[in-house]
Amino acid sequence: MNEETVKITISGQVQMVGYRWFAKQQADALGIRGYVRNSSRGDVEIIAKGKISNLENFIEYLRKGPSRARVTKIRREACDEKISFDSFRIRT
């Protein structure tokens, strides 16, 4: 299975607009595992693990975000986090 783990940071108006729930819904639909959380800087941070093609689709959904969000930037980085994820969770 061709899987990858990435760290995704979403900037813009992405807190207090349902973004974490949106990300979870999309991740569950695509079989992505990991987590999403708000950062203290006002961004949303995601650690996502899944098939590379599903991750690409996930990132495209994240660019749009929920209707009240305004995404200005998405940064994707390779992630060496060795944690095994069994689902996608919202962290507080």
LINRATA-V835787 format. One record per pair of residues at least 24 apart in sequence whose ideal C-beta (glycine too) atoms are under 10 Angstrom apart, sorted by the first residue. I is the first residue (numbers start at 1). J is the second residue. D is the distance in whole Angstrom. If there is no record, write none. Layout:
I,J,D  I,J,D
//
This chain:
1,50,9  1,51,7  1,52,10  2,50,10  2,51,6  2,52,6  2,53,8  3,33,9  3,49,6  3,50,6  3,51,6  3,52,7  3,54,9  3,55,9  4,48,9  4,49,7  4,50,8  4,51,8  4,52,5  4,54,10  4,55,6  4,56,10  4,78,8  4,79,8  5,33,9  5,34,7  5,47,7  5,48,7  5,49,4  5,50,9  5,55,9  5,78,8  5,79,5  5,80,8  5,81,6  5,82,9  5,83,9  5,85,9  6,32,10  6,34,9  6,46,8  6,47,8  6,48,6  6,49,8  6,50,9  6,52,9  6,55,6  6,58,9  6,59,8  6,76,5  6,77,7  6,78,6  6,79,5  6,81,10  7,34,9  7,45,7  7,46,7  7,47,6  7,48,8  7,75,8  7,76,7  7,77,5  7,78,8  7,79,4  7,80,9  7,81,8  8,34,9  8,36,9  8,43,10  8,44,8  8,45,7  8,46,4  8,47,8  8,48,6  8,55,9  8,58,8  8,59,7  8,62,7  8,74,6  8,75,7  8,76,5  8,77,8  8,79,9  9,39,8  9,41,9  9,43,5  9,44,7  9,45,6  9,46,8  9,73,8  9,74,7  9,75,4  9,76,8  9,77,8  10,36,9  10,39,10  10,43,6  10,44,4  10,45,8  10,46,7  10,59,10  10,62,6  10,63,9  10,65,7  10,69,8  10,71,6  10,72,9  10,73,8  10,74,5  10,75,8  11,39,10  11,41,8  11,42,8  11,43,5  11,44,8  11,70,10  11,71,7  11,72,5  11,73,4  11,74,8  11,75,8  12,42,9  12,43,8  12,44,9  12,65,8  12,69,7  12,70,5  12,71,5  12,72,4  12,73,7  12,74,9  13,42,9  13,65,9  13,68,8  13,69,6  13,70,4  13,71,8  13,72,8  14,38,8  14,39,10  14,42,8  14,43,7  14,44,5  14,62,9  14,65,7  14,66,9  14,68,10  14,69,5  14,70,8  14,71,6  14,72,9  14,74,10  15,39,9  15,41,10  15,42,6  15,43,8  15,44,7  15,69,9  16,42,10  16,68,8  16,69,10  17,44,10  17,65,8  17,66,6  17,67,8  17,68,4  17,69,5  17,70,8  18,65,9  18,66,5  18,67,9  18,68,7  18,69,8  19,44,5  19,46,10  19,62,9  19,65,6  19,66,6  19,68,9  19,69,5  19,71,9  20,44,7  20,46,9  20,66,10  20,89,10  20,90,5  20,91,9  20,92,9  21,66,8  21,90,7  22,61,8  22,62,8  22,64,9  22,65,6  22,66,4  22,67,9  22,68,10  22,69,7  23,48,9  23,58,8  23,61,8  23,62,6  23,65,8  23,66,9  23,88,8  23,90,8  24,87,9  24,88,6  24,89,8  24,90,6  25,61,9  25,66,9  25,88,9  26,54,10  26,57,8  26,58,6  26,59,10  26,60,9  26,61,4  26,62,7  26,64,10  26,65,10  26,88,9  27,54,9  27,55,10  27,58,6  27,61,9  27,62,10  27,87,9  27,88,4  27,89,9  27,90,10  28,87,8  28,88,6  29,54,9  29,57,9  29,58,9  29,61,9  29,88,10  30,54,4  30,55,8  30,56,10  30,57,6  30,58,5  30,61,8  30,88,9  31,58,10  31,88,9  32,57,9  32,58,5  32,85,9  32,87,10  32,88,6  33,83,10  33,84,9  33,85,4  33,86,7  33,87,6  33,88,6  33,89,9  34,58,10  34,79,9  34,81,9  34,83,9  34,85,5  34,87,9  34,88,6  34,89,8  34,91,10  35,83,9  35,85,7  35,87,9  35,88,7  35,89,5  35,90,7  35,91,5  36,62,10  36,88,7  36,89,8  36,90,6  36,91,7  37,89,9  37,90,7  37,91,4  37,92,7  38,90,10  38,91,9  38,92,8  43,73,9  43,74,10  43,75,9  44,69,9  44,71,9  44,74,10  45,75,10  45,91,9  46,74,10  46,76,10  46,79,10  46,88,9  46,91,10  47,79,6  47,81,6  47,83,8  47,85,8  47,88,10  47,91,9  48,76,9  48,79,8  48,85,9  48,88,8  49,79,8  49,81,8  49,83,9  49,84,9  49,85,6  49,88,9  50,85,9  50,88,9  58,88,10
//
